[in-house]
Amino acid sequence: MEGYGALLIFAGVAVIVGLAHAVMNDMLGTKKKDPMEDYPYECGVPLYDPEARGTFKQGYYLLGLLLILFDIEAAYLFPWAVVFEEIGLFGLIEAILFIFILTLGFVYAWAKGALRWQV
């Protein structure tokens, strides 16, 4: 218990400072409510559709899917690199085949114009 004294003092000071900031904010802060606080996002930009049912361009979804696809590629290649000596030639051929299939997918997406950003 002797070694935890400094930790308990630090935690106590942190709690006191946090509560002091919250109380001071309540006492000294502005009481006027901003009309933008009722919007889902308080970025200062007015919403185009108050019901939030506006449409998004298809490019956002397509770009997100491609990003996930090629990030997962990197996540699968790391374990192969870690156990490369244990899996031998068969594992190397699997990795090359995996990269080849993903490269075909990338070339297909590029040929279809999925990587062109059109606003």
RASULWO-V404624 format. One record per residue. N is the residue number from 1. NEAR is the number of other C-alpha atoms within 12 Angstrom. Layout:
n: <N & N>
near: <NEAR & NEAR>
This chain:
n: <1 & 2 & 3 & 4 & 5 & 6 & 7 & 8 & 9 & 10 & 11 & 12 & 13 & 14 & 15 & 16 & 17 & 18 & 19 & 20 & 21 & 22 & 23 & 24 & 25 & 26 & 27 & 28 & 29 & 30 & 31 & 32 & 33 & 34 & 35 & 36 & 37 & 38 & 39 & 40 & 41 & 42 & 43 & 44 & 45 & 46 & 47 & 48 & 49 & 50 & 51 & 52 & 53 & 54 & 55 & 56 & 57 & 58 & 59 & 60 & 61 & 62 & 63 & 64 & 65 & 66 & 67 & 68 & 69 & 70 & 71 & 72 & 73 & 74 & 75 & 76 & 77 & 78 & 79 & 80 & 81 & 82 & 83 & 84 & 85 & 86 & 87 & 88 & 89 & 90 & 91 & 92 & 93 & 94 & 95 & 96 & 97 & 98 & 99 & 100 & 101 & 102 & 103 & 104 & 105 & 106 & 107 & 108 & 109 & 110 & 111 & 112 & 113 & 114 & 115 & 116 & 117 & 118 & 119>
near: <7 & 7 & 8 & 10 & 11 & 12 & 13 & 14 & 13 & 13 & 14 & 14 & 14 & 14 & 14 & 14 & 14 & 14 & 14 & 15 & 15 & 14 & 13 & 13 & 13 & 12 & 11 & 11 & 12 & 10 & 9 & 8 & 9 & 11 & 12 & 16 & 14 & 14 & 18 & 16 & 14 & 13 & 11 & 13 & 12 & 16 & 17 & 12 & 13 & 13 & 10 & 13 & 9 & 10 & 12 & 13 & 13 & 16 & 19 & 18 & 16 & 21 & 21 & 16 & 17 & 23 & 19 & 14 & 20 & 22 & 15 & 17 & 24 & 18 & 14 & 19 & 23 & 14 & 18 & 25 & 19 & 15 & 16 & 18 & 13 & 13 & 16 & 15 & 14 & 14 & 20 & 21 & 15 & 19 & 25 & 18 & 15 & 21 & 21 & 15 & 17 & 23 & 17 & 14 & 20 & 21 & 16 & 15 & 21 & 16 & 12 & 12 & 15 & 23 & 23 & 15 & 14 & 12 & 8>
